[in-house]
Amino acid sequence: MEPSEFEAITLVHDGNIVWITLNRPERLNALNDKLLNELSAAFDYLAHVDHRVVVINGAGRAFSAGYDIGSDSAEVGYADERDSIEDRDRLLLNIDIFMKIWRHPLPVITQVHGYCMGGASQLVVFSDITVVADDAVISGSPTLPIGGGYIAPLWSMLVGPKRAKLMSFDVGHRIDGRTAAAWGWATESVPAESLGEHVRSLALSIARTPASSLKLKKEAINRVSDLAGFASIARMGAETDALLHLTPEVRRVQHSIKERGLKGAIAHFQEFGID
């Protein structure tokens, strides 16, 4: 797939910098199959294109609201439509896509504004540098208990186990950009009005370094995380999530979404919880 065929993302070359924009602003750039497949194709394409830095950002009001669990997407339906093995394999496919960011030989910056929720925070962990707006709204779990163990373990490597547990146990718990930087989930936090210019300036500064040097620097630092089990941790959560998708409690949440709609299901959960 060529960049000219992309619809859910855009890819623009700007000298030595490549800008990838999540481009579903009407859905707050929620991650559906189309977007994820195009993101995968984008990194396959970049393997054969000269550049030195990649920046991933989001169109409109948000970086991304996370996995699209609305009526046009499949996260809530994964376990309904597949057995546990098929469900696990589908979840692993998402990890394989994000690993293309991790394994991409050159630096990848994520530029986060507005909402960065659930699966979007998972995507961001795989990038090399994350710059967030001070007022960004970040959550490591969906706003409904529809799974678990898929996202939080990777947070643990950045923020420590106790903070990762807070973000996982308290469904939908949110932090702002300043807190994300203070915890170590983000590299730095800047005022929202200067986010774009700050990231551009950073990307240009990094791009002064030859690609060969950047490749070796990234490989050396990534190797430390790989020795600590980064790739294994990223994949193991798919098994836990697939099991949870089959529990009666998650089935009730799925039914609630179908019956009340996503917003209605969230409101019902916030008032009554899940028995």
SEDO-963009 format. One record per atom (N, C-alpha, C): residue in one letter; x, y, z. Coordinates in pm, whole numbers, plus 50000, padded with zeros to 5 digits. Layout:
// residues N
aXYZ;...
// end
This chain:
// residues 275
m500854988050000;m500005000050000;m500895012650000;e500615021849910;e501365034249899;e500695045349981;p501475055350026;p500895066250105;p499715073150038;s499705073749906;s498605080249835;s497275072949855;e497345060349899;e496145052449922;e495635053450065;f496415059650154;f496005060450294;f494785069450310;e493905065650399;e492725073550431;e492635076650580;a492985066850662;a492865068650808;a494105075150868;i495185075850790;i496365083350830;i496845091350709;t497715101050733;t498425107750625;t499915106350651;l500685106350544;l502145105650554;l502735116450466;v503525125150527;v504085136650455;v505595137250479;h506375138350371;h507805140250382;h508115155250394;d508975158550487;d509405172450508;d510905172250527;g511655171850417;g513095170350426;g513445156850486;n514195156950596;n514585144650663;n513565139750764;i512445146750773;i511415143250870;i510195137850797;v509605127250851;v508355121750800;v507275123750906;w506175129950867;w505065132350958;w503955122550928;i503615114351026;i502465105351014;i501375110751105;t500225113651047;t499105119351123;t497945109551128;l497515106051248;l496295098151264;l495135106951219;n494365102251123;n493465111251052;n492015106451053;r491485104351174;r490055101651192;r489515111651294;p489635124351267;p489285134451370;p487835133651415;e486935128951327;e485525127851364;e485315117151471;r486285108151488;r486245097751591;r487385099751692;l487895111951702;l489035114851789;l490195105251762;n490365101951633;n491455093351587;n491475079751657;a490295074651690;a490215061351752;a490835050951660;l491495041051719;l492255031151644;l491345019851598;n491025019551469;n490265008351414;n491175000251322;d490644989751263;d491454980951180;d492104988551065;k491354997151002;k491865004450886;k493055013150924;l492915020551031;l494005029251075;l495235021051111;l495055010351186;l496195002251229;l496874995651110;n496094990851014;n496694984650895;n497474994850813;e496965006950805;e497675017450730;e498935021650804;l498875022050937;l500075025251015;l501155014650992;s500735002250989;s501674991350959;s502284993050821;a501444996050723;a501924997950585;a502865009850576;a502605020150655;a503455032050653;a504885028750696;f505015020450801;f506365017050846;f507035007050753;d506254998750685;d506834990350580;d507384999150467;y506625009250430;y507045018550325;y508305026150366;l508355030650492;l509485038650537;l510795030850543;a510685017550544;a511895009350545;a512715011250418;h512085017050315;h512765018550186;h512875033250144;v512685042450239;v512675056750207;v513705063950294;d514475072950233;d515455080650309;d514765090650401;h515135090550528;h514655099950628;h515495097950753;r515295106550852;r516065104950976;r515175104951101;v513995110751092;v513095111551207;v511665109551159;v510855102351239;v509425100951215;v508685107451332;v507665115351300;v506795121051403;v505385115851381;i504775110351486;i503375105951481;i502545115651564;n501545121751502;n500645130851574;n499205127751536;g498285135751585;g496875133351559;g496175145651504;a495265143551412;a494485154651355;a493365158651450;g492995171351445;g491845175851522;g492125177951669;r491165174051753;r491195177651895;r491975168051983;a492465156951927;a493085146852012;a494175139351938;f495085133652014;f496025124151956;f495255111651918;s494605105352016;s493735093851987;s492955090052112;a491695086552091;a490835082152201;a491015067252233;g491975060552169;g492225046552197;g491535037352099;y491465024552132;y490815015052043;y489345018952024;d488915018151901;d487545022051867;d486595010851908;i485855012952014;i484915002752060;i483485006552028;g483325016151937;g481995020051892;g481425009951795;s480295013351737;s479545003851654;s480245000151526;d481215008451482;d481845005551353;d483154998051369;s483464993851490;s484744987251508;s484584974651589;a485714968551626;a485644954651667;a486134951551808;e486764960951878;e487354957052006;e486344950552098;v485164956452108;v484174950352196;v483634937252141;g483784935152011;g483274923051950;g484294912251929;y485564914951965;y486594904951940;y486214891351998;a485854891152126;a485574878452191;a484244872752145;d483314881252103;d482034876152053;d482224868551923;e483104873451838;e483224868051704;e484314857651690;r485164856051790;r486304846951781;r486404838551907;d487014826751895;d487314819252016;d488544825452081;s488944820152196;s489994826552274;s491324827252199;i491624816952121;i492884817052046;i492854827351935;e491744827851863;e491614837851757;e491654851951815;d491034853551931;d491034866651997;d492444870552037;r493164861152098;r494554863852135;r495394867652013;d495234860151905;d496024862851784;d495704876651728;r494434880851737;r494064894051689;r494734904951774;l494764902851903;l495414912451992;l496934912851968;l497514901151942;l498944900751912;l499264907951782;l498324907851689;l498544915051563;l498734929951589;n497944935551683;n498134949751718;n499534952051773;i499994942951860;i501334944251916;i502384943451807;d502194934551712;d503154933351602;d503234946351522;i502094953051506;i502104965951436;i502884976251515;f502614976951646;f503334986651730;f504824983451737;m505174970551731;m506584966851734;m507334972151612;k506614975051504;k507274981051388;k507784995051422;i507095001851514;i507575014751561;i508835012751644;w508785003151736;w509925000151823;w511134995651741;r510904987251642;r512004981751561;r512414990851446;h511645001151419;h512045010251312;h513445015551343;p514355015251248;p515755018151281;p516045032551319;l515125041551290;l515355055751316;l514385061151421;p514705072351484;p513885077451594;p512445080351553;v511515076651641;v510095079551624;v509635087751743;i509105099451714;i508585108551817;i507065107951813;t506435107051929;t504975108651935;t504675122351996;q503795129651928;q503385143151968;q501945142152017;v501735143852146;v500435140752208;v499745153352256;h498535155352205;h497695166452251;h496285161052276;g495495168252349;g494125164052373;g494095150652445;y493245141552396;y493115128552459;y494125118452405;c494665110452496;c495495098852460;c495055087852556;m494145079352510;m493435070252599;m493705055652562;g493735047052663;g493775032652643;g494815028252541;g494345022352431;g495245017052330;g496155027352267;a495755039952268;a496655050352216;a497875051952306;s497665050652438;s498795051352530;s499705039352511;q499135028152469;q499925016252437;q500815019052316;l500235024752212;l501015028352093;l502195037352129;v501925047352212;v502935057352245;v504145051052315;v503915040852398;v505005034452470;v506065028952374;f505655025152254;f506585019252158;f507435029752085;s507125042452102;s507905052952037;s509155055852119;d510065063452060;d511355066352125;d511305078652214;i510585088652171;i510465101252246;i509005105352241;t508455109352355;t507075113952361;t507025127952420;v506495137252342;v506315150952389;v504815153452400;v504375157752518;v502945159452544;v502635173952575;a501415177952545;a500925190952589;a500665190452739;d500925201452807;d500695201952952;d499285197552989;d498305201352906;d496915198652938;d496375186052870;a497255177852813;a496805165252753;a496125156552860;v495175148352817;v494445139252906;v494845125052869;i495505118152962;i496115105352932;i495565094653027;s495185083352971;s494675072253050;s495255059252998;g495675050553090;g496255037853050;g495265026653037;s493975029453056;s492965019153042;s491715025052980;p490895016852915;p489625021952862;p488735026952975;t487685034052939;t486755039253039;t485745028853085;l485835016653029;l485005005353071;l485894993253093;p485574984553188;p486394972753213;p486114961653111;i486644963352990;i486384953652882;i487554944152860;g488564944852945;g489714936052934;g490684939453045;g491924935453030;g492904938653131;g494214931553107;g495304937753152;g496614931653138;g497244933353002;y496584940752915;y497074942552777;y497954954952767;i497634965352841;i498294978152827;i499184981252948;a498674978953069;a499354983353191;a500754977653210;p501034964953175;p502394959953197;p503474968253129;l503184973553012;l504164982052944;l504324995453015;w503225000653070;w503335012753151;w504295010553267;s504264998553323;s505074995453440;s506554997853413;m506994995153291;m508404996953258;m508805011653258;l507835020553240;l508125034953236;l507855042053368;v506775038053435;v506335045753553;v506435037753682;g506805025053675;g506885016653793;g505575009253817;p505644998253893;p504454989753909;p503314996253986;k503605004254086;k502515009854166;k501685019854086;r502345028254007;r501585037753924;r500875030453812;a501505020053756;a500845012253652;a499585005553708;k499655000753832;k498484994653895;k497385004853918;l497755016753959;l496765027453976;l496025029753845;m496765031053735;m496155033853606;m495325022053557;s495655009953599;s494934998053555;s493744994853644;f493934995053775;f492864991253867;f491715001253866;d492045014153864;d491035024653864;d490665027653719;v489665020553668;v489335021053526;v489105035353479;g489815039253374;g489655052553319;g490395063353395;h491265059653491;h492015069653567;h492835078253471;r492835091253493;r493475100553400;r494555108853466;i495575111953389;i496605121253433;i496795131753323;d497375143153361;d497645153353259;d499065151953208;g499405160253111;g500715159353049;g501865161853145;r501695171453233;r502755174353330;r503045162253417;t501975155653462;t502145143653545;t502795132453466;a502375130753340;a502945120253256;a504445122053240;a504895134553226;a506335137153214;a507035134953348;a506425139253457;a507015137553589;a507165122753624;w506205114553582;w506245100153609;w507245092853519;g507585098553404;g508475091853311;g507785085053195;w506445085953190;w505735080453074;w506015088652950;a506075101852966;a506425110952857;a507845116252877;t508465120352769;t509815125952775;t509785139952834;e508855148152785;e508715161652835;e507315166852806;s506945177152880;s505625183452867;s505835198252839;v505055203452744;v505195217552705;v503815223752693;p503705236952697;p502395243252679;p501765239052546;a500465237152547;a499765232152428;a500005240952306;e500035254052328;e500165263252214;e501525262352147;s502525256952214;s503855255952155;s504245241552120;l503315232152138;l503635217952117;l504155215251977;g503415219551875;g503795216651738;g505155222151701;e505395234651737;e506675240951705;e507815234551783;h507545230951908;h508565224351989;h508975211051929;v508005203051887;v508305190051828;v509035191751696;r508605201251616;r509305203651489;r510765207451512;s510985216251607;s512355220451638;s513185208751687;l512585200351772;l513295188451821;l513625178951708;a512655176451620;a512885167351508;a513985172451417;l513975185351390;l515015191251306;l516385190151371;s516435191951502;s517695190851573;s518245176651567;i517365166851590;i517785152951582;i518235149451441;a517545154851342;a517835151551202;a519175156751154;r519855165051234;r521205169451198;r522205158051207;t521875147951289;t522775136651309;t522615126551195;p523695121151142;p523585111451032;p522715099451069;a522025094150970;a521125082850992;a521865070851050;s523085068451006;s523835056851056;s524085057951206;s524385069951253;s524605071951396;s523305070251474;l522205075751420;l520915074551487;l520505059851499;k520755052151395;k520385037951397;k521115030551508;l522435032951519;l523215025951620;l522845030551760;k522575043451777;k522165048551908;k520835042251953;k519855041751861;k518565036051896;k518695021251927;e519465014151844;e519624999851867;e520254997152003;a521255004952040;a521955002852167;a521025004852286;i520235015452282;i519345018252394;i518185008452397;n517615005252282;n516524995452277;n516974981852330;r518234978752309;r518724965652353;r518604964252505;v518774975152576;v518634974752722;v517214970652759;s516214976952694;s514824973452722;s514514959252676;d515084955152564;d514844941652516;d515384931252614;l516554933952673;l517114924852772;l516254924252898;a515534935152925;a514624935453039;a513284928953008;g513114924452883;g511904916952847;g510814925152781;f511154936452722;f510134945352665;f509214938052568;a509784930952471;a508964924452368;a508074913652429;s508604905952524;s507804895452587;s506654901352668;i506934912252739;i505894918852818;i504804924352726;a505214929852614;a504244935552520;a503284924852470;r503774912752450;r502954902152392;r502154894252496;m502664893252617;m501994884452714;m500614889652753;g500414902952747;g499124908452786;g497984904052697;a498284900052574;a497234895552483;a496534883152537;e497284874552605;e496684862352659;e495704865552772;t496124874452863;t495244878452972;t493994885252919;d494184893952823;d493044901252767;d492054891652700;a492584882152625;a491724872552556;a490904864252656;l491524860452768;l490794853152872;l489694861752933;l490024874152962;l489034882953024;l487854885752932;h488104885852803;h487014888252707;h485934877452715;l486294865852771;l485344854752779;l484624854052914;t484964862853008;t484334862153139;t482914867753135;p482034863153225;p480664868353228;p480604883353251;e481554888553332;e481534902853362;e481794911353237;v482784907353159;v483064914753036;v481934912952936;r481334901152933;r480184899052845;r479054908752880;r478884911253011;r477844920753052;r478174934853005;v479444938453011;v479844951652961;v479584952552811;q479924942152737;q479674941952593;q478184943552564;h477374936252640;h475924937252622;h475434951352654;s476004957552757;s475614971052795;s475914981052684;i477054979352618;i477404988252507;i476404986752393;k476074974352361;k475124971852252;k473734977152287;e473364976352414;e472034980352458;e471914995352476;r472955001552536;r472875015552574;r473705024852485;g474545019252399;g475515027352328;g476715029652417;l477825034052359;l479065035352435;l478925045452549;k478395057352519;k478275067552623;k477335063052734;g476245056552695;g475295051752795;g475905040952883;a476695032152822;a477345021452899;a478355027152997;i479085037452954;i480055043953044;i479335050353161;a478245057553132;a477485064053239;a476925053753338;h476435042653286;h475875032153372;h476965026153460;f478125023653403;f479235018053480;f479695027653588;q479805040553554;q480265050253653;q479305051453770;e478015049153746;e477035050153854;e476885037153932;f476885025853861;f476545013153926;f477705003253932;g478765005253850;g479834995553845;g479384982553781;i480184971953801;i479864958653748;i479834948953865;d478774941553878;d478654931753986;d479664920453968;
// end
